[in-house]
């Protein structure tokens, strides 16, 4: 849970839909669209980060990315931040966002190019 100005945000991983949701008072206020890399090490690949209108500027996007990296760490897999926001966040927080091996990044880009409907 993350404390924001308006209250508690809960992060829910909807793996089947490829969404990490930020939920506040039953309402989705933000999300990361992602997919799981087909090939080992089955990295989590962040494609897009969205914060719903009216909820910007509260740190929700950063908390989403931090939670996303936490999920990957708990599963023992790398994160490939193809989303520009997630990549920028990772660059600012290298202690929380270890860089994925180059071959895993290339595999993620190839999988997304072959299946743009992944997000």
Secondary structure, 3 states (H helix, E strand, C coil): CEEECCEEEEEEEECCCCEEEEEECCEEEEEEEEEECCCCCCCEEEEEEEECCCCCCCCHHHHHHHHHHHHHHHHCCCEEECCHHHHHHHHHCCCCCCCCCHHHHHHHHHHHHHCHHHC
